[in-house]
Amino acid sequence: MNFEISNLPNRAKKPRESGLTMVMDKGLSLREAEDFIDVAAEFTDLVKLGFGTSIITPRVGEKIKLYQDAGIPVYFGGTLFEAFVIRNQFDDYLRLLEKYKLTHAEVSDGSIEISEDEKCEYIRKVAKYVTVLSEVGSKDAEKIIPPYKWIKMMESEIEAGVWKVIAEARESGNVGIFRGTGEVRSGLVEEILTKIPQEKILWEAPQKSQQVWFIKLYGANVSLGNIAPNEVIPLETLRLGLRGDSFDFFL
């Protein structure tokens, strides 16, 4: 911090297990990534190369190394994993993780239909090589998953070896744990937390109102994801009560 002020919530130093900020890179250039690192590396715990962007982003290997050299783990979006699986190229996907020296990977089934047992088997296989995050929830707004299924899937995937389970919301924040309007499905979130420890969940929350909701109820050290690169510092001020929306949360 540039100067001191009292009564700010404690934020763990990186690498941390809670209060994670996962940023979605949807195709930043090398120069943009360098600028982002210069400003926000201290507040960024993970970078996801969104959906399948890594296939066509120029000089993606150089960008991955930039993040890694800055101490920020990088992983491919779950949609890329699914694109390999649906084409029976899972082994090629594993070779890709090795090629780019990735330490993290996401296993998801938001766009493909596989059984929960099959998904957990993929988690176990990938976890032999890297730290695994799994995404729970569908990208289809019409597909409403009841709370007991969310809980069952999260429990199974944690048991299979994931580090964090990601609650799906897409980059738009209008599916999964959110309604089409972006409003939090609060009953679903509360029910999930009766069975799943808060520190095991990373909530996708791209919209400011969603971030405020989670911070107000669960504190500065709730883990949030799908954050736009230019929203990392604004999010950190929300976590610290240094923005109007959260000004009185921690006084």
C-alpha positions as CSV (number, residue, x, y, z in Angstrom):
1,M,0.0,0.0,0.0
2,N,1.1,3.5,-0.7
3,F,0.0,4.8,2.7
4,E,-1.5,3.5,5.9
5,I,-5.2,3.7,7.0
6,S,-6.7,1.9,10.0
7,N,-9.4,-0.7,10.2
8,L,-8.9,-2.4,6.8
9,P,-9.7,-6.1,6.6
10,N,-6.7,-8.4,6.6
11,R,-5.7,-9.8,3.2
12,A,-3.4,-12.8,3.1
13,K,-0.3,-12.5,1.1
14,K,0.2,-14.5,-2.1
15,P,0.2,-17.4,-2.6
16,R,-3.1,-17.6,-0.7
17,E,-5.8,-20.2,-0.2
18,S,-8.7,-17.8,0.2
19,G,-9.6,-14.4,-1.1
20,L,-8.4,-15.4,-4.6
21,T,-9.0,-13.1,-7.6
22,M,-9.1,-15.1,-10.8
23,V,-8.8,-12.9,-13.9
24,M,-10.1,-13.8,-17.4
25,D,-7.8,-12.9,-20.2
26,K,-9.9,-13.0,-23.4
27,G,-7.0,-12.2,-25.8
28,L,-4.8,-9.5,-24.3
29,S,-1.8,-8.6,-26.4
30,L,1.7,-9.0,-25.0
31,R,1.9,-5.2,-24.4
32,E,-1.5,-5.2,-22.6
33,A,-0.4,-8.2,-20.5
34,E,2.8,-6.4,-19.5
35,D,0.8,-3.3,-18.5
36,F,-1.7,-5.4,-16.6
37,I,1.1,-7.2,-14.7
38,D,2.7,-3.9,-13.9
39,V,-0.5,-2.6,-12.2
40,A,-2.3,-5.6,-10.9
41,A,0.0,-8.6,-10.4
42,E,0.0,-8.1,-6.6
43,F,-3.8,-8.5,-6.5
44,T,-4.1,-11.3,-9.1
45,D,-3.9,-15.0,-8.0
46,L,-4.8,-16.8,-11.2
47,V,-5.2,-15.9,-14.9
48,K,-7.5,-17.9,-17.1
49,L,-7.1,-17.8,-20.8
50,G,-10.8,-17.6,-21.6
51,F,-12.6,-20.4,-23.4
52,G,-10.7,-21.3,-26.6
53,T,-8.8,-18.0,-27.1
54,S,-5.4,-19.5,-26.5
55,I,-5.6,-21.4,-29.8
56,I,-5.7,-18.2,-31.9
57,T,-4.1,-15.5,-29.6
58,P,-0.8,-14.5,-31.2
59,R,2.4,-15.3,-29.2
60,V,0.4,-17.0,-26.5
61,G,3.5,-18.9,-25.3
62,E,5.3,-15.6,-24.7
63,K,2.3,-14.3,-22.8
64,I,2.0,-17.3,-20.6
65,K,5.7,-16.9,-19.7
66,L,5.1,-13.3,-18.8
67,Y,2.4,-14.3,-16.3
68,Q,4.5,-17.1,-14.9
69,D,7.6,-14.9,-14.5
70,A,5.3,-12.5,-12.6
71,G,4.3,-15.3,-10.2
72,I,0.8,-15.7,-11.6
73,P,-0.4,-19.2,-12.4
74,V,-2.1,-19.5,-15.8
75,Y,-4.5,-22.0,-17.1
76,F,-6.6,-22.7,-20.2
77,G,-10.4,-22.1,-20.1
78,G,-12.5,-25.2,-19.5
79,T,-14.1,-24.9,-22.9
80,L,-10.7,-25.7,-24.4
81,F,-10.5,-28.9,-22.3
82,E,-14.0,-29.8,-23.5
83,A,-13.0,-29.1,-27.2
84,F,-10.2,-31.6,-26.9
85,V,-12.2,-34.2,-25.0
86,I,-15.2,-34.2,-27.5
87,R,-12.6,-34.8,-30.3
88,N,-11.0,-37.7,-28.4
89,Q,-7.8,-35.7,-28.0
90,F,-7.4,-35.8,-24.3
91,D,-3.8,-37.0,-24.5
92,D,-3.0,-34.1,-26.8
93,Y,-4.5,-31.8,-24.2
94,L,-2.1,-33.2,-21.6
95,R,0.8,-32.7,-23.9
96,L,-0.3,-29.1,-24.3
97,L,-0.1,-28.5,-20.5
98,E,3.4,-29.9,-20.6
99,K,4.4,-27.8,-23.6
100,Y,3.6,-24.6,-21.9
101,K,4.7,-25.7,-18.5
102,L,1.3,-25.0,-17.0
103,T,0.9,-25.7,-13.3
104,H,-2.9,-25.5,-13.3
105,A,-5.8,-26.8,-15.4
106,E,-9.6,-26.6,-15.5
107,V,-11.8,-29.6,-16.0
108,S,-15.4,-28.7,-16.9
109,D,-18.5,-30.0,-18.7
110,G,-20.4,-26.8,-19.3
111,S,-20.7,-27.4,-23.1
112,I,-20.5,-31.1,-23.4
113,E,-22.5,-34.0,-22.0
114,I,-20.4,-36.4,-19.9
115,S,-21.3,-38.3,-16.8
116,E,-20.2,-37.1,-13.4
117,D,-18.1,-40.3,-13.0
118,E,-16.4,-39.6,-16.3
119,K,-15.7,-36.1,-15.3
120,C,-14.2,-37.2,-12.0
121,E,-12.0,-39.7,-13.9
122,Y,-10.6,-36.9,-16.0
123,I,-10.0,-34.9,-12.8
124,R,-8.0,-37.8,-11.4
125,K,-6.0,-38.1,-14.5
126,V,-5.1,-34.4,-14.9
127,A,-4.4,-34.1,-11.1
128,K,-1.4,-36.5,-11.6
129,Y,0.3,-33.7,-13.4
130,V,-1.0,-30.3,-12.3
131,T,-3.3,-28.5,-9.8
132,V,-6.9,-28.9,-11.0
133,L,-9.8,-26.6,-10.8
134,S,-13.2,-27.9,-11.8
135,E,-16.2,-25.9,-13.0
136,V,-19.7,-26.9,-11.9
137,G,-22.8,-25.7,-13.6
138,S,-24.0,-25.4,-17.2
139,K,-23.5,-22.6,-19.7
140,D,-27.0,-23.2,-20.9
141,A,-29.3,-20.6,-19.3
142,E,-32.3,-22.9,-19.8
143,K,-30.6,-25.7,-17.8
144,I,-31.4,-25.2,-14.1
145,I,-29.5,-27.5,-11.8
146,P,-31.1,-28.1,-8.4
147,P,-29.0,-27.3,-5.3
148,Y,-28.6,-30.9,-4.2
149,K,-27.0,-31.7,-7.6
150,W,-24.6,-28.8,-7.3
151,I,-23.6,-30.1,-3.8
152,K,-23.2,-33.7,-5.0
153,M,-21.1,-32.7,-8.0
154,M,-18.9,-30.4,-5.9
155,E,-18.4,-33.1,-3.2
156,S,-17.5,-35.7,-5.9
157,E,-15.0,-33.4,-7.6
158,I,-13.3,-32.4,-4.4
159,E,-13.0,-36.0,-3.5
160,A,-11.5,-36.7,-7.0
161,G,-8.7,-34.2,-6.2
162,V,-9.6,-30.7,-7.2
163,W,-8.0,-27.8,-5.5
164,K,-11.0,-25.4,-6.0
165,V,-14.5,-25.9,-7.5
166,I,-15.6,-23.0,-9.7
167,A,-19.3,-22.0,-9.5
168,E,-20.3,-21.3,-13.1
169,A,-21.5,-17.9,-14.2
170,R,-19.8,-17.4,-17.6
171,E,-18.0,-14.2,-18.4
172,S,-21.4,-12.4,-18.6
173,G,-22.6,-13.4,-15.1
174,N,-26.1,-14.5,-16.1
175,V,-26.2,-18.3,-15.8
176,G,-25.4,-20.9,-13.2
177,I,-25.4,-19.2,-9.8
178,F,-27.0,-16.1,-11.3
179,R,-30.4,-15.5,-12.9
180,G,-30.6,-14.1,-16.4
181,T,-30.8,-10.6,-14.9
182,G,-27.5,-11.1,-13.1
183,E,-29.2,-11.4,-9.7
184,V,-27.6,-13.9,-7.4
185,R,-29.5,-17.1,-6.8
186,S,-29.0,-16.5,-3.0
187,G,-30.9,-19.6,-1.9
188,L,-28.6,-21.8,-4.1
189,V,-25.4,-20.2,-2.7
190,E,-26.6,-20.5,0.9
191,E,-27.5,-24.1,0.4
192,I,-24.2,-25.0,-1.3
193,L,-22.4,-23.5,1.7
194,T,-24.2,-25.8,4.2
195,K,-22.2,-28.7,2.7
196,I,-19.2,-27.2,0.9
197,P,-16.5,-25.2,2.7
198,Q,-16.2,-21.7,1.6
199,E,-12.5,-21.9,1.1
200,K,-13.0,-24.7,-1.6
201,I,-15.2,-22.6,-3.8
202,L,-14.3,-19.9,-6.4
203,W,-17.4,-18.0,-7.3
204,E,-17.5,-16.5,-10.8
205,A,-18.7,-13.0,-10.4
206,P,-17.9,-10.7,-13.3
207,Q,-20.4,-7.9,-12.4
208,K,-19.7,-5.4,-9.7
209,S,-23.1,-5.9,-8.0
210,Q,-22.3,-9.6,-7.7
211,Q,-18.9,-8.9,-6.2
212,V,-20.5,-6.6,-3.7
213,W,-23.0,-9.2,-2.7
214,F,-20.4,-11.9,-2.0
215,I,-18.1,-9.5,-0.1
216,K,-20.9,-8.2,2.0
217,L,-22.0,-11.6,3.1
218,Y,-18.8,-13.6,3.1
219,G,-16.1,-11.0,3.7
220,A,-13.0,-9.6,2.0
221,N,-11.5,-13.0,1.6
222,V,-14.1,-14.7,-0.5
223,S,-12.7,-16.1,-3.8
224,L,-14.0,-14.5,-7.0
225,G,-13.4,-15.2,-10.6
226,N,-14.0,-14.1,-14.2
227,I,-12.8,-10.7,-13.3
228,A,-11.9,-8.4,-16.2
229,P,-8.2,-7.2,-16.2
230,N,-9.2,-3.6,-15.7
231,E,-11.5,-4.5,-12.8
232,V,-8.8,-6.1,-10.5
233,I,-7.9,-2.9,-8.6
234,P,-11.6,-1.8,-8.3
235,L,-12.4,-5.2,-6.9
236,E,-9.5,-5.0,-4.4
237,T,-10.9,-1.7,-3.2
238,L,-14.3,-3.4,-2.7
239,R,-12.6,-6.0,-0.6
240,L,-11.0,-3.3,1.5
241,G,-14.0,-1.1,2.0
242,L,-12.4,1.7,-0.1
243,R,-15.3,2.1,-2.5
244,G,-18.7,3.5,-1.9
245,D,-20.5,0.1,-2.5
246,S,-18.6,-1.5,0.4
247,F,-17.5,1.6,2.4
248,D,-19.3,0.6,5.7
249,F,-18.7,-3.2,5.5
250,F,-15.6,-3.3,7.7
251,L,-15.8,-0.2,9.9
